[in-house]
């Protein structure tokens, strides 16, 4: 039970500090968002075999 409580507290901290800050940054600068196509291209490039 204690591990579950610690995990929940860690998630709450992460949400409050990291996720909220990222959300605020997106609201302040929505032009910095990547489109779904841009994200797909970045991920495809990372998965591509290197030669």
Buried (B, 14 or more C-beta within 10 A) or exposed (E): EEEEEEEEEEEEEEEEEEEEEEEEEEEEEEEEEEEEEEEEEEEEEEEEEEE
